[in-house]
């Protein structure tokens, strides 16, 4: 005669309770990690694109523009759209049909919001820019702990925001805590 084996109802309930507690503790941390990774990825892509544009301006001794675009032919002021880099050969501040796109990015995911200057970022042949700019990336939850920024100085240097005081909120170059709209 063979004896049946299995779980009792009490053992099953205890197992389900332990699994529920683990999921409750781990799930919020996984959410934060995923959001942080998406924001950092976007910041890295922005930083690389801007540094590339500056490098092209210096190496080719020309004016290079980085701007958001919805169709890769006209610049817009919505930095959540795709970005394009091109040499502004005639200095009119917009991309003409004879001006080749040197680099481009994808459109942000809907969960990320990117804000920036009202105009394009323009690098002259020395690598400097006409005005400093800050591009900020936020999660659509508007939680300040997810805010990150790319800061471009007048000299064209590109820096990313840092959490200098270790409070979980990143700051810009002036030490001002970043916030989301």
C-alpha positions in Angstrom: 0.0 0.0 0.0 1.3 3.4 -1.0 1.0 6.5 1.1 -0.2 9.7 -0.6 2.0 12.8 -0.1 1.2 16.4 -0.8 0.7 19.7 0.9 -1.9 20.4 3.6 -4.1 23.5 3.3 -2.1 25.1 6.2 1.2 24.6 4.4 -0.2 26.0 1.2 -1.5 29.1 2.9 1.8 29.7 4.7 3.7 29.4 1.3 1.3 31.9 -0.4 1.7 34.3 2.5 5.5 34.2 2.3 5.4 34.7 -1.5 3.0 37.7 -1.1 5.2 39.3 1.5 8.3 38.9 -0.8 6.4 40.4 -3.8 5.2 43.3 -1.7 8.8 44.1 -0.6 10.6 43.5 -3.9 8.1 45.0 -6.5 8.5 48.7 -5.6 12.3 48.4 -5.8 12.1 46.7 -9.2 9.8 49.6 -10.5 12.3 52.2 -9.3 15.2 50.4 -10.8 13.5 50.1 -14.2 12.5 53.8 -14.2 16.0 54.9 -13.2 17.6 52.7 -15.9 15.3 54.2 -18.6 16.1 57.8 -17.5 19.8 57.1 -17.3 19.7 55.5 -20.8 18.0 58.6 -22.2 20.5 61.0 -20.5 23.4 58.9 -21.9 21.9 59.1 -25.4 21.4 62.9 -25.2 24.9 63.4 -23.8 26.5 61.3 -26.6 24.4 63.1 -29.3 25.4 66.6 -28.0 29.0 65.7 -27.6 29.0 64.3 -31.2 27.6 67.5 -32.5 30.2 69.6 -30.7 33.0 67.3 -32.1 31.7 67.6 -35.6 31.6 71.4 -35.3 35.2 71.5 -34.1 36.6 68.9 -36.6 34.8 70.2 -39.6 35.1 73.9 -38.6 31.4 74.6 -39.2 28.2 75.4 -37.3 26.5 72.3 -36.1 22.9 72.2 -34.7 21.2 69.7 -32.4 17.4 70.1 -32.3 14.2 68.1 -31.6 12.2 67.1 -34.7 9.1 65.1 -35.5 10.0 64.5 -39.2 13.8 64.9 -39.5 13.4 67.9 -41.7 12.2 70.7 -39.5 13.3 71.6 -36.0 10.7 71.9 -33.2 10.9 73.0 -29.6 9.5 69.7 -28.1 12.6 68.0 -26.7 10.6 64.8 -26.1 10.6 64.2 -29.8 13.5 62.6 -31.7 16.7 64.7 -32.0 18.7 65.4 -35.1 22.2 66.7 -35.7 23.2 68.5 -38.9 25.7 71.1 -40.2 24.0 74.4 -40.8 26.0 75.2 -44.0 24.1 78.5 -44.8 23.7 79.7 -41.1 19.9 80.1 -41.3 19.3 77.9 -38.2 17.1 75.4 -40.0 17.9 72.2 -41.9 17.7 72.6 -45.7 17.4 69.8 -48.2 21.2 70.0 -49.0 22.2 69.7 -45.3 22.8 66.1 -44.4 21.6 64.6 -41.1 24.7 63.5 -39.3 23.0 61.7 -36.4 19.5 61.1 -35.0 17.8 59.6 -32.0 14.6 57.8 -31.4 11.5 59.4 -29.9 11.4 59.2 -26.1 9.2 56.6 -24.6 5.8 58.0 -23.5 6.8 57.6 -19.9 9.8 60.0 -20.2 9.4 63.8 -20.6 12.4 65.8 -21.9 12.4 69.6 -21.5 15.0 71.9 -22.9 15.6 75.4 -24.4 13.1 77.0 -26.7 15.6 77.0 -29.5 18.1 74.6 -31.0 21.5 74.0 -29.5 24.1 75.5 -31.9 27.8 74.8 -31.7 30.2 77.1 -33.6 33.5 76.0 -35.1 35.3 76.5 -31.8 32.9 74.1 -30.0 31.3 77.0 -28.1 27.6 77.6 -28.0 25.7 80.9 -28.1 23.9 80.3 -24.8 24.1 77.6 -22.1 21.4 75.0 -22.1 20.0 72.4 -19.8 18.0 69.3 -21.0 16.1 67.7 -18.3 14.6 64.2 -18.4 11.8 63.3 -16.0 9.5 60.3 -15.5 5.8 61.0 -16.1 5.1 60.5 -12.4 7.0 63.8 -11.8 8.9 62.4 -8.9 12.0 64.4 -8.3 14.1 61.3 -7.5 14.0 60.3 -11.1 15.0 63.7 -12.6 18.3 63.9 -14.4 19.8 66.6 -16.6 22.5 67.3 -19.3 24.0 70.7 -18.9 25.8 72.5 -21.8 28.1 75.4 -20.8 29.0 78.4 -23.0 32.2 76.7 -23.9 30.2 73.7 -25.2 31.2 71.4 -22.4 28.6 68.7 -21.6 28.0 67.5 -18.1 25.4 65.4 -16.5 23.7 66.1 -13.2 25.0 64.6 -10.0 23.6 63.9 -6.5 26.3 65.7 -4.6 24.7 65.7 -1.2 23.5 62.1 -1.4 19.9 62.9 -0.6 18.5 61.0 -3.6 17.8 64.1 -5.7 20.1 65.1 -8.4 21.4 68.7 -8.8 22.4 70.9 -11.7 25.8 72.6 -12.0 24.8 75.4 -9.6 23.8 72.8 -6.9 20.1 73.5 -7.3 18.0 70.3 -6.8 16.2 69.2 -10.0 12.5 69.0 -10.0 9.9 67.7 -12.4 7.0 69.8 -13.7 
